[in-house]
């Protein structure tokens, strides 16, 4: 049995369609890669959530997305700069910086996205590198965020705002290339099985994470095949943008 057959076999065990959502990180400007990504999602009527870096994004991006009713904008931190102590992993939202500075930048970034993208901007915060210090979480609701999106199954009782996480990364970041069809599909199946068996929050949609600016040819080929396979299964429902705030 191929991994694709195994995926279809898992989906066949679902009574209702399994829910998915698609988050793509680091958008700042129009590009051929962004066009390719939008083309894939448009052909399959999939809503696409772009995690946009507020301090770096251009007005040209806003003009490009204005014609895409199924593309939504999430806030990817503020400027995607790494702040961490010696020996710590990269993160923007945390580290040794004063909390007031972090919160002020997030506020400015949120306002910029609202001004540029209007109704396409959703109040979902995506921390760069999927990392945020725990002491910041209770402070997020006051800034207006309705969801936080990091990597991994969401917590059932999160501090701060509810989580809407991604679970599947298609890139091997150590090698900076496609992570491989088998391990990615195995990860999707594992997420679906855990939800079906009640081992994680079954209401959280399976989150696909991509980075269009870092895709190689194998990434693009995989995304085409995945989109085709999930559509053909008849057992998948992609969450629309506004629906993410209630998922």
N, C-alpha and C positions, 0 to 999 in steps of 0.2 A: 504494500500500500504506500502510495506517495504521500508526502506531507499535505498536499492539496486535497487528496481524497480523505485524509484524516480530518482535515478542517471541515469539509462538507459533512462528514459523518457526525462530528460533534454538533454542528448546526442543526442537523436533522433531529437531534434529541430535544431541541427547544420547542416548547409549545407555542410561545409567542416569538416574534422576531427578536433576535439578539440586538441590543443597541450598541452603536459605535459613535465615536466622534473623532475628528481629525484636527490636530494642532500642528502648525508649522511655525518654527521659531526663527527669529533674527531678521525679520523683514524690515527694510529701510527705504528701498527705492524700487522702481520698475526694473525688470531685467528679463532676459530670455528664459532664465530658469523659473522665474515667477510665472511667466506666461505658460510655460509647460505644465507647471503644477496646477494652475487654474484650469487649463484645458482638460486635464485628467478628471478633476472633480466636477467640472461642468458637464462632461459627457455622461457622467453617472449620477447627476443630480445630487451631488454631495455638498453639503454646506462645509466650507473651509474656514477655520479659525486661524488667523495670522497673528502671532505674537510679535508686535511691532515695538521697536526701541524708540521711545518718544524723543529723546535728545538727538537722535541721528536720522529720524525719518524725514522724508522730503515731501513737499507739496505735490510733487509729481506722483508720488505713491497714492496720495489721496485722490488725485484726478484719475489715476489708473483704476482704482478700486470702485470709484463712483458708479462705474458701468457694470459692476458685478454684484447683483442682488443676493447671491449666496456666499459672499465672502464677508467675514466679520473680523473685527480688530480687537485683540486683547492687549493689555499693557505688559510689555516685557521689561520690567524694572524701570530704570530711567536712562542710563547711558551704557549699561553693560560693562562697567569697569569693575575689575576685581579688587575687593578689599578683604584682606584676611591677615591674621597674625602669622608669624613665622611658623612654617610647618603645617599650616591649615589649608584646607581645600578652597579653591576659588569661590567667592561669593560676592555679590554686590549688596544684598540686603542683610547686612550684619557686620561682623568683624569689629574693629576697634573704633569705628566712626561714631560720633554723637548721634543718638537716636533722632533728635530734632532735625538734624541735617538730612537723614534718610527719609523721614516722613515728609519734609518740605519738598524734596526732590520728587517723591512719588506724587505728591499733590500737584506739582507743576506739570509732571508728565501726564497725569490723568487729564488735566485741563487741556493740554496740547492735543491729545488724541481726540477729545470731544470736539475741539474746535476744527480739527482737520477732517474728521471722519463722521461727525454727527451721529446719526442713529446706528451706523455700523459699529461704533465703538461700544463694546460691552464692558461692564464693570467686573472684569475678571483679571486678577493679577497673576502674572507668570514670572516668578523669580528667575533671573538668569542662573544658569547651571542647576535649576530646580532646587535651589537652596535658599533658606531664609532662617534667620535666628529666631528661636522660639519666643523670646521676649517681645518680638515685634508683632506676633500674631494677634494678641488681644487689641492692638492699636489699629488694625486694618478697618474694622467696621466704621469707625469715625471718619475715615477718608472716603467712604462711599463704596467700597468694594463689596460685591455680593458673592464672589467665589474666589478661591485660591487654587491655582493649578501647579502641582509639582509632579514628581515621578513616583509611581507605586500605588498600591491600593489605598484608598482614602481612609482616614481615621473615622470611626463611628461617632466620636464625640470630640471634634476638633476644637482647639482653642482659637478664638477669632471667628473667621468666616468659614462656611462649609467648603469642602474641597471638591474639585472636579479634576481628577488627575489623569495623566497619561500613563500608559503601561508598557508600550511597545516602541522601542527605539530602533530604527532600521540601520543606523550607522554604528560601526565599530570605531570608537573615537581614538583608540590607541593606534590603530592602523589608518584611521581616517578614510575608510572605504565602507562599502556595503557589508552589513553584518552577516549576510548569508540567508538564503531562503529557508532552509530547514530550521535553524534556531529561531528565526522570527516567527514562522508559522507555529512552531512548538510553543512559543511564548503566548501567541494569541489563543491557542487551544487551552493552555494552562489557565489563562485568565477566564475564558468562557466556562471551563469546568469548575473552577473555584466559585464562580458566581452561581452556576446551576446547582451546585452542592451546598450553597449557603456558607462557604468558608470565608468569603469576603462579602462586602455590601453588593448584593445582586442588582441594586438599582443604579449603580454607577456604570455608565457605558464604557466599553473597552476603548481606551484612548490611544490612537496612533500618533506618534511624534515623528515629524520629519524636519529637515533643515534644507530647504531648496537650494541654497547657495553652496551647499557642500555635497550635493548628490553627484555620484558618478553614473555611468551608463547603466550599471547593474541596479542601482537604486531606482532609476526611472523605469526600467523593464519590470522590476518587481511590483512597483506601485500600479502599473498598468494591469498586470496579471491579477494582483490582489483585488483591485476594483472590479475587474471583470468577473472574478470568481465569486465575490460576495454578492454582486448583483444577480448573477445567474442562480445563486442558491435559493433566492426568494425567502430567505430566513434572516435577513439583516435589515435593520432600520437605522439610518444615520440621523442623529439628532440635529435639528435645525438650530441656527444661532440663538434666537431668543429662548429656545427650549433648554439651552445649556444652563441657564440661570435657575432652572427648576429640576435639574437632573442630579 
